[in-house]
Amino acid sequence: MAKSPCLQDMLCFPLYAASRRVINLYTPLLKPFGLTYTQYLVLVVLWDQDGLTIGDLCRKLYLDNGTVTPLIKKMEKEGILERHRCAEDERSVRVSLTEKGKALEEALLQVPGQVAVQLNITPEEAGQMYLSLYNILK
């Protein structure tokens, strides 16, 4: 009979724990703006490319529609973005930033740098990690 793996030998555990640590570093920085980490990620995607469909957001964030749609609805209720049906395909919903959502970009510009300082890793280590993690997502 095979022996069960030890926690410290499983790649999934440090990935999970590191992800939780990073999210916990972002949380107090985003709280004054009334944003969760996932809502912040939606904003980051839309600041780069506004007017995406919910399907496009799901693909870019590696999240399903059932996770993204409630986020979008809450952010719309808070006046950060707006939804509208696509003229070319009524089944698709496009998401666009409002002025409030666009203004948050400037206000949150320093957040990634503040988190990076707390991680205690070199830019080289961060670059290597970035490549390794995106290789897993392929």
DRENTORKOL-3810 file (N, C-alpha, C; in nm, 4 decimals):
REM DRENTORKOL-3810
@n.u->0.0844; n.v->-0.1191; n.w->0.0000; ca.u->0.0000; ca.v->0.0000; ca.w->0.0000; c.u->0.0884; c.v->0.1248; c.w->0.0000
@n.u->0.0539; n.v->0.2189; n.w->-0.0844; ca.u->0.1328; ca.v->0.3424; ca.w->-0.0959; c.u->0.1126; c.v->0.4298; c.w->0.0271
@n.u->0.2188; n.v->0.4995; n.w->0.0625; ca.u->0.2147; ca.v->0.5920; ca.w->0.1778; c.u->0.1531; c.v->0.7248; c.w->0.1333
@n.u->0.0691; n.v->0.7812; n.w->0.2184; ca.u->0.0097; ca.v->0.9119; ca.w->0.1905; c.u->0.1197; c.v->1.0179; c.w->0.1880
@n.u->0.1059; n.v->1.1185; n.w->0.1018; ca.u->0.2098; ca.v->1.2226; ca.w->0.0957; c.u->0.2096; c.v->1.3089; c.w->0.2223
@n.u->0.3263; n.v->1.3598; n.w->0.2561; ca.u->0.3381; ca.v->1.4572; ca.w->0.3652; c.u->0.3023; c.v->1.5947; c.w->0.3108
@n.u->0.2412; n.v->1.6748; n.w->0.3924; ca.u->0.1985; ca.v->1.8079; ca.w->0.3507; c.u->0.3138; c.v->1.8889; c.w->0.2917
@n.u->0.4292; n.v->1.8873; n.w->0.3584; ca.u->0.5428; ca.v->1.9672; ca.w->0.3115; c.u->0.6011; c.v->1.9156; c.w->0.1798
@n.u->0.5618; n.v->1.7943; n.w->0.1365; ca.u->0.6106; ca.v->1.7394; ca.w->0.0101; c.u->0.5160; c.v->1.7665; c.w->-0.1067
@n.u->0.4024; n.v->1.8265; n.w->-0.0791; ca.u->0.3005; ca.v->1.8489; ca.w->-0.1818; c.u->0.3118; c.v->1.9911; c.w->-0.2380
@n.u->0.3318; n.v->2.0018; n.w->-0.3686; ca.u->0.3425; ca.v->2.1321; ca.w->-0.4343; c.u->0.2169; c.v->2.2164; c.w->-0.4125
@n.u->0.1028; n.v->2.1529; n.w->-0.4072; ca.u->-0.0230; ca.v->2.2281; ca.w->-0.3938; c.u->-0.0275; c.v->2.3083; c.w->-0.2640
@n.u->0.0352; n.v->2.2598; n.w->-0.1587; ca.u->0.0242; ca.v->2.3306; ca.w->-0.0312; c.u->0.0954; c.v->2.4655; c.w->-0.0298
@n.u->0.2238; n.v->2.4755; n.w->-0.0683; ca.u->0.2839; ca.v->2.6087; ca.w->-0.0669; c.u->0.2174; c.v->2.7036; c.w->-0.1675
@n.u->0.1642; n.v->2.6513; n.w->-0.2784; ca.u->0.0912; ca.v->2.7365; ca.w->-0.3722; c.u->-0.0332; c.v->2.7944; c.w->-0.3044
@n.u->-0.1058; n.v->2.7086; n.w->-0.2360; ca.u->-0.2261; ca.v->2.7514; ca.w->-0.1644; c.u->-0.1915; c.v->2.8511; c.w->-0.0538
@n.u->-0.0932; n.v->2.8175; n.w->0.0280; ca.u->-0.0574; ca.v->2.9031; ca.w->0.1414; c.u->-0.0025; c.v->3.0379; c.w->0.0943
@n.u->0.0791; n.v->3.0360; n.w->-0.0106; ca.u->0.1339; ca.v->3.1606; ca.w->-0.0645; c.u->0.0224; c.v->3.2478; c.w->-0.1222
@n.u->-0.0722; n.v->3.1856; n.w->-0.1896; ca.u->-0.1852; ca.v->3.2601; ca.w->-0.2447; c.u->-0.2638; c.v->3.3276; c.w->-0.1329
@n.u->-0.2905; n.v->3.2553; n.w->-0.0269; ca.u->-0.3624; ca.v->3.3135; ca.w->0.0875; c.u->-0.2835; c.v->3.4287; c.w->0.1493
@n.u->-0.1521; n.v->3.4120; n.w->0.1592; ca.u->-0.0695; ca.v->3.5190; ca.w->0.2173; c.u->-0.0764; c.v->3.6451; c.w->0.1331
@n.u->-0.0635; n.v->3.6293; n.w->0.0019; ca.u->-0.0680; ca.v->3.7456; ca.w->-0.0871; c.u->-0.2044; c.v->3.8140; c.w->-0.0784
@n.u->-0.3108; n.v->3.7373; n.w->-0.0813; ca.u->-0.4453; ca.v->3.7956; ca.w->-0.0709; c.u->-0.4610; c.v->3.8677; c.w->0.0623
@n.u->-0.4078; n.v->3.8097; n.w->0.1689; ca.u->-0.4154; ca.v->3.8743; ca.w->0.3006; c.u->-0.3346; c.v->4.0036; c.w->0.3066
@n.u->-0.2313; n.v->4.0162; n.w->0.2247; ca.u->-0.1562; ca.v->4.1418; ca.w->0.2180; c.u->-0.2347; c.v->4.2485; c.w->0.1420
@n.u->-0.3066; n.v->4.2082; n.w->0.0394; ca.u->-0.3873; ca.v->4.3021; ca.w->-0.0385; c.u->-0.5098; c.v->4.3517; c.w->0.0386
@n.u->-0.5692; n.v->4.2639; n.w->0.1185; ca.u->-0.6979; ca.v->4.2930; ca.w->0.1825; c.u->-0.7014; c.v->4.4254; c.w->0.2586
@n.u->-0.6082; n.v->4.4538; n.w->0.3501; ca.u->-0.6181; ca.v->4.5818; ca.w->0.4230; c.u->-0.5924; c.v->4.7040; c.w->0.3348
@n.u->-0.5213; n.v->4.6854; n.w->0.2245; ca.u->-0.4948; ca.v->4.7968; ca.w->0.1333; c.u->-0.6175; c.v->4.8290; c.w->0.0476
@n.u->-0.6998; n.v->4.7284; n.w->0.0221; ca.u->-0.8189; ca.v->4.7464; ca.w->-0.0607; c.u->-0.9424; c.v->4.7833; c.w->0.0213
@n.u->-0.9405; n.v->4.7484; n.w->0.1488; ca.u->-1.0569; ca.v->4.7703; ca.w->0.2351; c.u->-1.1048; c.v->4.9156; c.w->0.2378
@n.u->-1.0156; n.v->5.0157; n.w->0.2458; ca.u->-1.0640; ca.v->5.1549; ca.w->0.2467; c.u->-1.1431; c.v->5.1939; c.w->0.1209
@n.u->-1.1244; n.v->5.1175; n.w->0.0142; ca.u->-1.1945; ca.v->5.1453; ca.w->-0.1112; c.u->-1.3191; c.v->5.0578; c.w->-0.1261
@n.u->-1.3435; n.v->4.9731; n.w->-0.0262; ca.u->-1.4602; ca.v->4.8856; ca.w->-0.0292; c.u->-1.4483; c.v->4.7729; c.w->-0.1296
@n.u->-1.3250; n.v->4.7322; n.w->-0.1598; ca.u->-1.3025; ca.v->4.6293; ca.w->-0.2606; c.u->-1.2482; c.v->4.5008; c.w->-0.1996
@n.u->-1.2909; n.v->4.3888; n.w->-0.2566; ca.u->-1.2289; ca.v->4.2614; ca.w->-0.2256; c.u->-1.1134; c.v->4.2402; c.w->-0.3238
@n.u->-1.0308; n.v->4.1422; n.w->-0.2960; ca.u->-0.9192; ca.v->4.1124; ca.w->-0.3857; c.u->-0.9704; c.v->4.0749; c.w->-0.5250
@n.u->-1.0748; n.v->3.9940; n.w->-0.5317; ca.u->-1.1273; ca.v->3.9517; ca.w->-0.6623; c.u->-1.1874; c.v->4.0700; c.w->-0.7384
@n.u->-1.2540; n.v->4.1595; n.w->-0.6688; ca.u->-1.3057; ca.v->4.2803; ca.w->-0.7348; c.u->-1.1910; c.v->4.3649; c.w->-0.7882
@n.u->-1.0842; n.v->4.3732; n.w->-0.7124; ca.u->-0.9651; ca.v->4.4462; ca.w->-0.7575; c.u->-0.9109; c.v->4.3842; c.w->-0.8863
@n.u->-0.9069; n.v->4.2516; n.w->-0.8938; ca.u->-0.8582; ca.v->4.1859; ca.w->-1.0151; c.u->-0.9468; c.v->4.2183; c.w->-1.1349
@n.u->-1.0775; n.v->4.2248; n.w->-1.1136; ca.u->-1.1693; ca.v->4.2648; ca.w->-1.2212; c.u->-1.1321; c.v->4.4047; c.w->-1.2698
@n.u->-1.1084; n.v->4.4948; n.w->-1.1761; ca.u->-1.0695; ca.v->4.6312; ca.w->-1.2131; c.u->-0.9383; c.v->4.6333; c.w->-1.2903
@n.u->-0.8399; n.v->4.5575; n.w->-1.2458; ca.u->-0.7099; ca.v->4.5540; ca.w->-1.3135; c.u->-0.7277; c.v->4.5115; c.w->-1.4595
@n.u->-0.8099; n.v->4.4105; n.w->-1.4824; ca.u->-0.8352; ca.v->4.3641; ca.w->-1.6195; c.u->-0.9034; c.v->4.4742; c.w->-1.6998
@n.u->-1.0036; n.v->4.5394; n.w->-1.6423; ca.u->-1.0782; ca.v->4.6434; ca.w->-1.7158; c.u->-0.9971; c.v->4.7711; c.w->-1.7355
@n.u->-0.9056; n.v->4.8021; n.w->-1.6443; ca.u->-0.8186; ca.v->4.9181; ca.w->-1.6667; c.u->-0.7297; c.v->4.8935; c.w->-1.7879
@n.u->-0.6936; n.v->4.7698; n.w->-1.8083; ca.u->-0.6102; ca.v->4.7342; ca.w->-1.9232; c.u->-0.6920; c.v->4.7281; c.w->-2.0517
@n.u->-0.8141; n.v->4.6759; n.w->-2.0424; ca.u->-0.8981; ca.v->4.6590; ca.w->-2.1611; c.u->-1.0449; c.v->4.6720; c.w->-2.1208
@n.u->-1.0954; n.v->4.7927; n.w->-2.1243; ca.u->-1.2334; ca.v->4.8200; ca.w->-2.0845; c.u->-1.3296; c.v->4.7654; c.w->-2.1897
@n.u->-1.4510; n.v->4.7334; n.w->-2.1458; ca.u->-1.5548; ca.v->4.6910; ca.w->-2.2389; c.u->-1.5505; c.v->4.5441; c.w->-2.2749
@n.u->-1.4939; n.v->4.4608; n.w->-2.1907; ca.u->-1.4890; ca.v->4.3170; ca.w->-2.2168; c.u->-1.6232; c.v->4.2525; c.w->-2.1854
@n.u->-1.6470; n.v->4.1372; n.w->-2.2447; ca.u->-1.7658; ca.v->4.0601; ca.w->-2.2075; c.u->-1.7362; c.v->3.9868; c.w->-2.0767
@n.u->-1.8423; n.v->3.9427; n.w->-2.0118; ca.u->-1.8245; ca.v->3.8650; ca.w->-1.8888; c.u->-1.7460; c.v->3.7377; c.w->-1.9196
@n.u->-1.7707; n.v->3.6775; n.w->-2.0341; ca.u->-1.6948; ca.v->3.5585; ca.w->-2.0748; c.u->-1.5461; c.v->3.5867; c.w->-2.0870
@n.u->-1.5110; n.v->3.7019; n.w->-2.1458; ca.u->-1.3697; ca.v->3.7406; ca.w->-2.1573; c.u->-1.3072; c.v->3.7594; c.w->-2.0190
@n.u->-1.3815; n.v->3.8245; n.w->-1.9285; ca.u->-1.3323; ca.v->3.8431; ca.w->-1.7913; c.u->-1.3083; c.v->3.7076; c.w->-1.7242
@n.u->-1.4010; n.v->3.6163; n.w->-1.7409; ca.u->-1.3860; ca.v->3.4828; ca.w->-1.6812; c.u->-1.2582; c.v->3.4157; c.w->-1.7311
@n.u->-1.2339; n.v->3.4218; n.w->-1.8607; ca.u->-1.1132; ca.v->3.3592; ca.w->-1.9178; c.u->-0.9858; c.v->3.4253; c.w->-1.8659
@n.u->-0.9837; n.v->3.5568; n.w->-1.8612; ca.u->-0.8636; ca.v->3.6276; ca.w->-1.8172; c.u->-0.8352; c.v->3.6056; c.w->-1.6687
@n.u->-0.9391; n.v->3.5874; n.w->-1.5888; ca.u->-0.9233; ca.v->3.5715; ca.w->-1.4446; c.u->-0.9195; c.v->3.4245; c.w->-1.4002
@n.u->-0.9365; n.v->3.3320; n.w->-1.4956; ca.u->-0.9413; ca.v->3.1889; ca.w->-1.4628; c.u->-1.0519; c.v->3.1605; c.w->-1.3602
@n.u->-1.1667; n.v->3.2269; n.w->-1.3785; ca.u->-1.2817; ca.v->3.2084; ca.w->-1.2904; c.u->-1.4034; c.v->3.1704; c.w->-1.3735
@n.u->-1.5023; n.v->3.1097; n.w->-1.3098; ca.u->-1.6230; ca.v->3.0722; ca.w->-1.3830; c.u->-1.7276; c.v->3.1843; c.w->-1.3767
@n.u->-1.8261; n.v->3.1711; n.w->-1.4621; ca.u->-1.9318; ca.v->3.2704; ca.w->-1.4742; c.u->-2.0081; c.v->3.2876; c.w->-1.3428
@n.u->-2.0262; n.v->3.1786; n.w->-1.2700; ca.u->-2.0980; ca.v->3.1835; ca.w->-1.1431; c.u->-2.0246; c.v->3.2626; c.w->-1.0354
@n.u->-1.8948; n.v->3.2786; n.w->-1.0508; ca.u->-1.8161; ca.v->3.3595; ca.w->-0.9579; c.u->-1.8113; c.v->3.5047; c.w->-1.0029
@n.u->-1.7919; n.v->3.5264; n.w->-1.1323; ca.u->-1.7726; ca.v->3.6616; ca.w->-1.1848; c.u->-1.9031; c.v->3.7418; c.w->-1.1890
@n.u->-2.0122; n.v->3.6807; n.w->-1.2291; ca.u->-2.1379; ca.v->3.7544; ca.w->-1.2443; c.u->-2.1835; c.v->3.8225; c.w->-1.1149
@n.u->-2.1834; n.v->3.7537; n.w->-0.9988; ca.u->-2.2220; ca.v->3.8249; ca.w->-0.8761; c.u->-2.1274; c.v->3.9406; c.w->-0.8411
@n.u->-1.9979; n.v->3.9228; n.w->-0.8693; ca.u->-1.9015; ca.v->4.0317; ca.w->-0.8461; c.u->-1.9380; c.v->4.1536; c.w->-0.9300
@n.u->-1.9658; n.v->4.1282; n.w->-1.0568; ca.u->-1.9996; ca.v->4.2357; ca.w->-1.1512; c.u->-2.1267; c.v->4.3076; c.w->-1.1056
@n.u->-2.2272; n.v->4.2299; n.w->-1.0646; ca.u->-2.3532; ca.v->4.2906; ca.w->-1.0195; c.u->-2.3304; c.v->4.3789; c.w->-0.8971
@n.u->-2.2500; n.v->4.3322; n.w->-0.8031; ca.u->-2.2219; ca.v->4.4114; ca.w->-0.6824; c.u->-2.1445; c.v->4.5386; c.w->-0.7182
@n.u->-2.0457; n.v->4.5258; n.w->-0.8077; ca.u->-1.9665; ca.v->4.6420; ca.w->-0.8475; c.u->-2.0515; c.v->4.7412; c.w->-0.9256
@n.u->-2.1481; n.v->4.6910; n.w->-1.0022; ca.u->-2.2394; ca.v->4.7801; ca.w->-1.0738; c.u->-2.3274; c.v->4.8557; c.w->-0.9738
@n.u->-2.3766; n.v->4.7848; n.w->-0.8728; ca.u->-2.4608; ca.v->4.8476; ca.w->-0.7699; c.u->-2.3837; c.v->4.9582; c.w->-0.6971
@n.u->-2.2520; n.v->4.9407; n.w->-0.6828; ca.u->-2.1675; ca.v->5.0401; ca.w->-0.6156; c.u->-2.1209; c.v->5.1512; c.w->-0.7097
@n.u->-2.1633; n.v->5.1452; n.w->-0.8366; ca.u->-2.1320; ca.v->5.2512; ca.w->-0.9313; c.u->-1.9919; c.v->5.2463; c.w->-0.9892
@n.u->-1.9258; n.v->5.1307; n.w->-0.9794; ca.u->-1.7884; ca.v->5.1165; ca.w->-1.0277; c.u->-1.7847; c.v->5.0794; c.w->-1.1757
@n.u->-1.8837; n.v->5.0041; n.w->-1.2180; ca.u->-1.8912; ca.v->4.9639; ca.w->-1.3583; c.u->-2.0364; c.v->4.9504; c.w->-1.3985
@n.u->-2.0573; n.v->4.9271; n.w->-1.5275; ca.u->-2.1924; ca.v->4.9078; ca.w->-1.5775; c.u->-2.1937; c.v->4.7934; c.w->-1.6776
@n.u->-2.3071; n.v->4.7274; n.w->-1.6850; ca.u->-2.3252; ca.v->4.6158; ca.w->-1.7782; c.u->-2.4220; c.v->4.6578; c.w->-1.8876
@n.u->-2.3984; n.v->4.6052; n.w->-2.0062; ca.u->-2.4940; ca.v->4.6269; ca.w->-2.1149; c.u->-2.4835; c.v->4.5117; c.w->-2.2148
@n.u->-2.5945; n.v->4.4780; n.w->-2.2733; ca.u->-2.5996; ca.v->4.3699; ca.w->-2.3723; c.u->-2.5218; c.v->4.4111; c.w->-2.4967
@n.u->-2.4525; n.v->4.3148; n.w->-2.5555; ca.u->-2.3781; ca.v->4.3404; ca.w->-2.6789; c.u->-2.4761; c.v->4.3543; c.w->-2.7948
@n.u->-2.4550; n.v->4.4557; n.w->-2.8759; ca.u->-2.5410; ca.v->4.4771; ca.w->-2.9920; c.u->-2.5271; c.v->4.3627; c.w->-3.0920
@n.u->-2.4048; n.v->4.3124; n.w->-3.1074; ca.u->-2.3795; ca.v->4.2066; ca.w->-3.2060; c.u->-2.4233; c.v->4.0677; c.w->-3.1592
@n.u->-2.4380; n.v->4.0492; n.w->-3.0272; ca.u->-2.4819; ca.v->3.9211; ca.w->-2.9724; c.u->-2.5551; c.v->3.9473; c.w->-2.8415
@n.u->-2.6870; n.v->3.9447; n.w->-2.8474; ca.u->-2.7710; ca.v->3.9765; ca.w->-2.7307; c.u->-2.7453; c.v->3.8843; c.w->-2.6119
@n.u->-2.6871; n.v->3.7657; n.w->-2.6367; ca.u->-2.6604; ca.v->3.6723; ca.w->-2.5260; c.u->-2.5406; c.v->3.7159; c.w->-2.4425
@n.u->-2.4544; n.v->3.7991; n.w->-2.4989; ca.u->-2.3340; ca.v->3.8432; ca.w->-2.4291; c.u->-2.3568; c.v->3.9757; c.w->-2.3574
@n.u->-2.2902; n.v->3.9891; n.w->-2.2429; ca.u->-2.2981; ca.v->4.1120; ca.w->-2.1645; c.u->-2.1594; c.v->4.1730; c.w->-2.1575
@n.u->-2.1508; n.v->4.2998; n.w->-2.1942; ca.u->-2.0261; ca.v->4.3736; ca.w->-2.1892; c.u->-2.0186; c.v->4.4535; c.w->-2.0597
@n.u->-1.8975; n.v->4.4648; n.w->-2.0046; ca.u->-1.8763; ca.v->4.5360; ca.w->-1.8794; c.u->-1.7841; c.v->4.6539; c.w->-1.9068
@n.u->-1.8264; n.v->4.7718; n.w->-1.8630; ca.u->-1.7469; ca.v->4.8934; ca.w->-1.8827; c.u->-1.7329; c.v->4.9680; c.w->-1.7506
@n.u->-1.6189; n.v->5.0305; n.w->-1.7337; ca.u->-1.5927; ca.v->5.1102; ca.w->-1.6145; c.u->-1.6718; c.v->5.2408; c.w->-1.6185
@n.u->-1.7182; n.v->5.2830; n.w->-1.5031; ca.u->-1.7765; ca.v->5.4163; ca.w->-1.4892; c.u->-1.6613; c.v->5.5125; c.w->-1.4566
@n.u->-1.6937; n.v->5.6396; n.w->-1.4439; ca.u->-1.5904; ca.v->5.7359; ca.w->-1.4037; c.u->-1.5323; c.v->5.6987; c.w->-1.2671
@n.u->-1.6186; n.v->5.6533; n.w->-1.1776; ca.u->-1.5729; ca.v->5.6099; ca.w->-1.0453; c.u->-1.4738; c.v->5.4939; c.w->-1.0580
@n.u->-1.5044; n.v->5.3980; n.w->-1.1436; ca.u->-1.4152; ca.v->5.2837; ca.w->-1.1652; c.u->-1.2835; c.v->5.3238; c.w->-1.2265
@n.u->-1.2886; n.v->5.4183; n.w->-1.3192; ca.u->-1.1653; ca.v->5.4684; ca.w->-1.3816; c.u->-1.0801; c.v->5.5443; c.w->-1.2802
@n.u->-1.1450; n.v->5.6210; n.w->-1.1925; ca.u->-1.0724; ca.v->5.6993; ca.w->-1.0920; c.u->-1.0006; c.v->5.6096; c.w->-0.9910
@n.u->-1.0524; n.v->5.4905; n.w->-0.9680; ca.u->-0.9887; ca.v->5.3986; ca.w->-0.8732; c.u->-0.8501; c.v->5.3546; c.w->-0.9205
@n.u->-0.8268; n.v->5.3582; n.w->-1.0505; ca.u->-0.6955; ca.v->5.3182; ca.w->-1.1021; c.u->-0.5850; c.v->5.4037; c.w->-1.0410
@n.u->-0.6040; n.v->5.5335; n.w->-1.0441; ca.u->-0.5048; ca.v->5.6261; ca.w->-0.9874; c.u->-0.4902; c.v->5.6045; c.w->-0.8368
@n.u->-0.6035; n.v->5.5870; n.w->-0.7697; ca.u->-0.6022; ca.v->5.5708; ca.w->-0.6244; c.u->-0.5329; c.v->5.4425; c.w->-0.5800
@n.u->-0.5384; n.v->5.3387; n.w->-0.6634; ca.u->-0.4841; ca.v->5.2076; ca.w->-0.6256; c.u->-0.3501; c.v->5.1758; c.w->-0.6930
@n.u->-0.2943; n.v->5.2728; n.w->-0.7602; ca.u->-0.1708; ca.v->5.2523; ca.w->-0.8351; c.u->-0.0562; c.v->5.1975; c.w->-0.7503
@n.u->-0.0462; n.v->5.2369; n.w->-0.6259; ca.u->0.0656; ca.v->5.1984; ca.w->-0.5395; c.u->0.0477; c.v->5.0628; c.w->-0.4714
@n.u->-0.0703; n.v->5.0056; n.w->-0.4791; ca.u->-0.0992; ca.v->4.8827; ca.w->-0.4045; c.u->-0.0058; c.v->4.7665; c.w->-0.4414
@n.u->0.0144; n.v->4.7327; n.w->-0.5681; ca.u->0.1036; ca.v->4.6198; ca.w->-0.5966; c.u->0.2454; c.v->4.6392; c.w->-0.5412
@n.u->0.2973; n.v->4.7593; n.w->-0.5469; ca.u->0.4301; ca.v->4.7873; ca.w->-0.4922; c.u->0.4349; c.v->4.7714; c.w->-0.3417
@n.u->0.3267; n.v->4.8133; n.w->-0.2749; ca.u->0.3204; ca.v->4.7984; ca.w->-0.1296; c.u->0.3185; c.v->4.6506; c.w->-0.0898
@n.u->0.2494; n.v->4.5697; n.w->-0.1677; ca.u->0.2456; ca.v->4.4259; ca.w->-0.1409; c.u->0.3821; c.v->4.3646; c.w->-0.1697
@n.u->0.4446; n.v->4.4030; n.w->-0.2797; ca.u->0.5749; ca.v->4.3475; ca.w->-0.3174; c.u->0.6789; c.v->4.3702; c.w->-0.2079
@n.u->0.6778; n.v->4.4866; n.w->-0.1465; ca.u->0.7725; ca.v->4.5181; ca.w->-0.0393; c.u->0.7551; c.v->4.4206; c.w->0.0773
@n.u->0.6315; n.v->4.3846; n.w->0.1075; ca.u->0.6035; ca.v->4.2962; ca.w->0.2205; c.u->0.6371; c.v->4.1498; c.w->0.1927
@n.u->0.6556; n.v->4.1136; n.w->0.0664; ca.u->0.6819; ca.v->3.9737; ca.w->0.0317; c.u->0.8273; c.v->3.9316; c.w->0.0547
@n.u->0.9160; n.v->4.0276; n.w->0.0667; ca.u->1.0575; ca.v->3.9968; ca.w->0.0923; c.u->1.1192; c.v->3.9024; c.w->-0.0107
@n.u->1.0924; n.v->3.9280; n.w->-0.1373; ca.u->1.1572; ca.v->3.8523; ca.w->-0.2443; c.u->1.2189; c.v->3.9515; c.w->-0.3423
@n.u->1.3232; n.v->3.9085; n.w->-0.4087; ca.u->1.3910; ca.v->3.9960; ca.w->-0.5035; c.u->1.3090; c.v->4.0046; c.w->-0.6329
@n.u->1.3314; n.v->4.1080; n.w->-0.7129; ca.u->1.2637; ca.v->4.1150; ca.w->-0.8431; c.u->1.2946; c.v->3.9928; c.w->-0.9300
@n.u->1.4166; n.v->3.9403; n.w->-0.9185; ca.u->1.4537; ca.v->3.8214; ca.w->-0.9958; c.u->1.3718; c.v->3.7003; c.w->-0.9518
@n.u->1.3581; n.v->3.6829; n.w->-0.8196; ca.u->1.2771; ca.v->3.5722; ca.w->-0.7677; c.u->1.1313; c.v->3.5868; c.w->-0.8106
@n.u->1.0820; n.v->3.7092; n.w->-0.8056; ca.u->0.9440; ca.v->3.7352; ca.w->-0.8476; c.u->0.9259; c.v->3.7000; c.w->-0.9947
@n.u->1.0226; n.v->3.7368; n.w->-1.0779; ca.u->1.0150; ca.v->3.7053; ca.w->-1.2206; c.u->1.0158; c.v->3.5561; c.w->-1.2469
@n.u->1.1003; n.v->3.4835; n.w->-1.1753; ca.u->1.1058; ca.v->3.3374; ca.w->-1.1906; c.u->0.9746; c.v->3.2731; c.w->-1.1463
@n.u->0.9219; n.v->3.3217; n.w->-1.0339; ca.u->0.7962; ca.v->3.2684; ca.w->-0.9831; c.u->0.6829; c.v->3.2943; c.w->-1.0815
@n.u->0.6799; n.v->3.4150; n.w->-1.1347; ca.u->0.5775; ca.v->3.4535; ca.w->-1.2315; c.u->0.5765; c.v->3.3560; c.w->-1.3494
@n.u->0.6944; n.v->3.3295; n.w->-1.4054; ca.u->0.7031; ca.v->3.2378; ca.w->-1.5194; c.u->0.6601; c.v->3.0961; c.w->-1.4820
@n.u->0.7061; n.v->3.0494; n.w->-1.3676; ca.u->0.6709; ca.v->2.9145; ca.w->-1.3230; c.u->0.5206; c.v->2.9002; c.w->-1.3020
@n.u->0.4614; n.v->2.9977; n.w->-1.2373; ca.u->0.3180; ca.v->2.9892; ca.w->-1.2094; c.u->0.2349; c.v->2.9955; c.w->-1.3371
@n.u->0.2735; n.v->3.0805; n.w->-1.4312; ca.u->0.1989; ca.v->3.0850; ca.w->-1.5576; c.u->0.2195; c.v->2.9592; c.w->-1.6387
@n.u->0.3321; n.v->2.8926; n.w->-1.6229; ca.u->0.3496; ca.v->2.7621; ca.w->-1.6892; c.u->0.2500; c.v->2.6602; c.w->-1.6352
@n.u->0.2185; n.v->2.6672; n.w->-1.5075; ca.u->0.1203; ca.v->2.5766; ca.w->-1.4485; c.u->-0.0187; c.v->2.6050; c.w->-1.5056
@n.u->-0.0475; n.v->2.7312; n.w->-1.5333; ca.u->-0.1799; ca.v->2.7685; ca.w->-1.5837; c.u->-0.2037; c.v->2.7338; c.w->-1.7303
@n.u->-0.0977; n.v->2.6986; n.w->-1.8003; ca.u->-0.1139; ca.v->2.6668; ca.w->-1.9438; c.u->-0.1956; c.v->2.5420; c.w->-1.9646
END
